[in-house]
Amino acid sequence: MSIAQSIAHFQRELAGTAARLVAVSKIHPPERIQEAYDAGQRLFGENRVQELLSKHPALPADIEWHLIGHLQTNKVKQIAGFVHTIQSVDSLRLLQEIDKHAARHQRRIRVLLQFHIAREDTKFGLSLPEAEELLREAGPLEHVQVAGVMGIATNTDDQAQLRREFTALRTYFEHLRQHFFAHDENFREISMGMSGDYRLALAEGSTLIRVGSAIFGSRPA
Ligand SMILES: *Cc1c(COP(=O)(O)O)cnc(C)c1O
């Protein structure tokens, strides 16, 4: 399938649902991103700041750029002027840094809280108590909008395991919405599901699927 055909496929698959596609364009050059854009795709995800910085100027300004990889606080200022959503917030320090730099640009940056849902050991991602503590300590911030949650499931074919992890993330989302965002309709995103498991994620309530290889192939052509 061409990139345009893949985008059309996902447009059909998501029609009539509330979910949207983030096309994960890491390791693929701007020309291939442009192909997806020309097929109507507007949300793109990159996992590295350096790569995002080099691609962003080469592509249309109305792209919604999502940072989906781990972000060091000292790199926030490089992307604060244009990034649309930072999906990988997992510390208060990072949240405050985003707020500070968004203020300098007179912007409000959307962020998602990244949860650790996979069986795999990783130092990234919050637990529910950690997320609650972060939100209590942060208080209201003028230049960030906490818009939901994100999680990366275990790299496995075990459908039952994947379903448990997606269900857990949806449960965290609902808990936070009830206790911190009851009157905030902008808290609405559950970012989960990738090329191998997006159908299951959609069935479990995903609102943002992050799909790379199913659109662009597994390595640059
Ligand atoms: C690479 C990546 C994806 C997309 O993975 P595919 O399996 O290529 O669809 C999704 N989310 C994150 C955080 C990633 O780093």
The ligand as a MOL file (V3000), in Angstrom:
LIG
                    3D

  0  0  0     0  0            999 V3000
M  V30 BEGIN CTAB
M  V30 COUNTS 15 15 0 0 0
M  V30 BEGIN ATOM
M  V30 1 C 7.1590 4.5000 17.2930 0
M  V30 2 C 6.0400 4.7850 18.2210 0
M  V30 3 C 4.7120 4.5040 17.8580 0
M  V30 4 C 4.3280 3.8630 16.5370 0
M  V30 5 O 4.7290 2.5320 16.4930 0
M  V30 6 P 4.3510 1.5890 15.2430 0
M  V30 7 O 4.4320 0.2250 15.8100 0
M  V30 8 O 5.3780 1.8560 14.1940 0
M  V30 9 O 2.9840 1.9500 14.8010 0
M  V30 10 C 3.7090 4.8150 18.7660 0
M  V30 11 N 3.9750 5.3820 19.9590 0
M  V30 12 C 5.2420 5.6720 20.3440 0
M  V30 13 C 5.4660 6.2900 21.6760 0
M  V30 14 C 6.3150 5.3820 19.4890 0
M  V30 15 O 7.5580 5.6770 19.8840 0
M  V30 END ATOM
M  V30 BEGIN BOND
M  V30 1 1 1 2
M  V30 2 1 2 3
M  V30 3 2 2 14
M  V30 4 1 3 4
M  V30 5 2 3 10
M  V30 6 1 4 5
M  V30 7 1 5 6
M  V30 8 2 6 7
M  V30 9 1 6 8
M  V30 10 1 6 9
M  V30 11 1 10 11
M  V30 12 2 11 12
M  V30 13 1 12 13
M  V30 14 1 12 14
M  V30 15 1 14 15
M  V30 END BOND
M  V30 END CTAB
M  END
